[in-house]
Amino acid sequence: MGYLNSRNIMITLPQIIKGLVIPVGILFIWQLLSYQIHNNFILPGWGEICSILFIPGEPLFGGPSLLENSFYSLERVLAGFLLAIIVAVPLGLICGWSKEVYTYVNPFIQIIRPIPPIAWMPLAIAWFSIGFGSIIFIIFIGSFFPVLISTLDGVRVVRIHWLEVAETLGATTTEKFLTVVIPASLPFIWTGLRVAFAVAWMCVVAAEMLPGTSAGLGYLIMYAYNLGQIQVIVAGMVIIGIIGIASDCFFRIGQARFFSWQGKE
């Protein structure tokens, strides 16, 4: 039986074909049901949906196009995501390395971590007002904990004998941290980034659906719903899925390229 690891993570053509079987089957069933129901408000056909997807630069409802809304959402995701990395990675490294710091910080992390990002929205609006700032804050909260926990775990599972070898070679505490702990933690951090980016996308779409937003895929989906344009909603969902697949491929390729040594002695 085959299994996935960093050495066989690259996707081959047969794997792509197998991976398309279920999506193509779902599309076929969708189109068949759409033809039977014959109601675009319930289940639009793929002809109407593709008419939106194939002209992504066309303005929608007198506002930004599908492509422009995608860029607005992507800009917000990257801003909140990068902010989470800047804060979570150093904090995770410190907490994983120092038992004293971990003892102080861990209870607070465990209290805050289960709170859904969207539950922070009222406070985000109160602190940053409606708009860019509150959306970035929600994305930051959603991305922060996957990166933090993965980084912390990466430090805590560093093999003891690696540190012992470094110590035998005369490495100081700082040198062990920089040359052993951080490099050994990078695969875990990368996995945390992969998870966090997907969470960031869920957060931005939900946050953009709230009143006061004037652009973004979440805004477009909610606005289209209010107008009964279900084909636009599905087109927006397809774009979200495409971006999600592209980002996941990026992280998979990065893992195979830079962390192929993971799992080897």
N, C-alpha and C positions, 0 to 999 in steps of 0.2 A: 504494500500500500504506500502511495506517495505521500509526502508531507511537505509543507511549506517552510522554508527557512531563507536566510539572506542569500544563499547560494543558488537557489532555484526560483527566486522570486520573479525573474523576468518572464513575461508572458509570451508564449509562442502562438503561432497562427492557429493550430488546432484548439488551443485553449480559448482563443478569441471566438472561434466558431461555436464551441460548446457554450461559452458565456452568452452568446447571442440567441440561443435557442429559446430560453424563457422570455426575454424581452420581445422577441419577434412574435412569439405565440400570444403574449398579452396584447400586443398591438393588433394582431389579427382578430382576436376575440373582441377587443374594444371596438374595432371598426364594424364588426358583424353586429354587435349589440347596438351601436349607434345607428346602423341602417334599420334595425328592427324597431328601435324606440322612436326614431325620427323626430327627436326633440333636442335642439342644440343647447337649450338651457340645462338639460339634464346630462347629456353625453354628446358633445360635439364630435363630428367626424374628423379624421386626421387631415382631410382636405382643408377644412377651415383652420385647423391648428397650424398646418404647414404654411398656409397663406400668410400667417403672422411670422413664423420662424424664418421663412425664406426672404423676407424683407425686413431684417432687424433694424435697419436705419430709418424706417418710415415712422414719423411721429404718430403717437397713439393718443386718442382723445384730446388732441390739441396740445399735448405736452411732450415730454421726452419720449424718444423711441425705446424699443426693447433693448437695443444695444446701449443707449445712454443710461437707462435705468440699471442695467447690469454693471456698468462702470461705476455708477454712484454707490451701489451696494459693495462692489469689490473694494473701492477706496475706503469705505467705512470698516470693512472686515480687516483689511491690511493694517489700518491705523490701530484698531483695538487689539488685534492679534500681536503686532510688534510691541505694543505697550505691555501686553501680558508677558511676552518673552523677556523684555528688559527687567521686569520686576520679579517674575517667578523663577527664572533660571538661577540668578545669584542667590535668592532666598532659599531655593531648594538645595543648592550646593552647600550653603552654610548650615542649614538644618540637618542635612545628611552627614556632614562632617563633624559637627559639634553636638554631642549629646546634651550639653547644657542648654544650648539655643533650642534644640528640638523639644526639650522638656517644657520650655516656656511657650513656644509657638504652637506646638501640636494641638493642645486643647482648643485654642482659638480656631485653628484650621478645621478641626473636626466639627465645630459648632457651625461655622459659616458655610462649609462645603456643601451640605445637603440642600441648602436653600436654592430653589430654581432661579436662574438669572432673571427671568421675567418678573419674579416677585420683587426685584429691586427697582422696577420701573417707576413706581410712585416716588421713591427717594431720588432716583436719577433725575426725574423731571424737577423735583424740588431743588436739587443741588445744582443742576446744569441747565435747567429749563428745557423746553421741548426743542428737539432738533439734533444737530450733529453731536453735541457733547453728551447728551443722555444716551444716544445710541452707542457711541464709543464706549461709554461706561458699561453698558449691558454686555457688549461684546468682550470687553476686558474681563468682566466677572466670569463669563462663560468660558473663556480661553485660559484664564489664570490657573484654575485648579488642576486640569489635566497636565499642564506643563509642570506645575509645582510638584505634584505627586510623583510623576514619572522621573523628574530630576532627583528628588529625594530618594526614591527607590534605587535609582541608578548608582548613587553614591553608596548607599547602605549595602549593596550586593557586590561591591568591589572585592575581589579575592584577596584574602589576608596575605597569602604568600607573595603576591605582587608587591604589596607594601613592605613585606619583610625583605625581599630582594633589594628594593630601592633603599631601604634603611641600611642593609649590609654594604651597599655601594657608597654609603656616606651621605645620602640625600637628607636634607633638612625637612622639617614638617611642611614648610611652604613648597619646597621642591616636590615632595611626594604628592601634595595636593594638585600642583600644576601639571606634573608629568605623568602621574598615575591615575589619580581619582577622576579628574576632569575628562581625559581621553576615554577612560573605561566607562564613564557615565554617558557619553555622547549617544550611543545607540538608544538608550532609554529616553534621553531628552528628545531625540528625533521622533521616536514613537509618540511621545507626549505631544509634540508639535502636530503630528499627523491627526491625532484625535482632536486636539484643540481647534484646528482649522475647520474641521467638520462641525464642531459645536458652534464656532463663531458664525458660520453660515446660517445655522438654525436660529441663532440669536438675532442676527441682523434682519432676517426676514420677518420674524415676529415683532421686533422693535419698530420696523418701518410700517407696520400695519396700524400703529397707533395714530390718533389724530395729531395733526400738526406737521406731519411729514409730507413733503411735496415731490419726492423722487425716490427711486429705488425699487427693487423687484417686489419687496413686501408691500410697498405703497401701491404699485401697479396692480398686484393681485387683488388687494382689497378694493381699489377703485373700480377695477373691472367687475368685481362681484356686485358692487352697488349698481352698476349699469347692466348687469345681466349678461356680460360678455365672457361666457365660460371658456371660449376658445383662447382668449387672451390669458386667462388664469392658467390653463394647461400649458400654454406656450411659455409663460414665466416659470412654471414648475420644471419644464423640460430644460430651460436654460440653467436653472439652479442645479439640476442633476448633471448636466454637461460640465459645469464648472467644478462640481464635486468630484466627478470622475477624473477630470484633468488634474486637479490638485492632488488626488490620491495617487495618480500615476507619477506625479512629480516626486512625492515622498517615497514611493516604492522604488523608483529609479535611484534616488539619492541613497536609500538604504542599501541597495545592491551595489552601488558604486563606491560608497565610502565606508560601509560597515560590513563588508563581506567576511571579515575576520571574526565576526561575532559567532560564538558557539565553538570556536576552535581553541585548542589549548596552545 
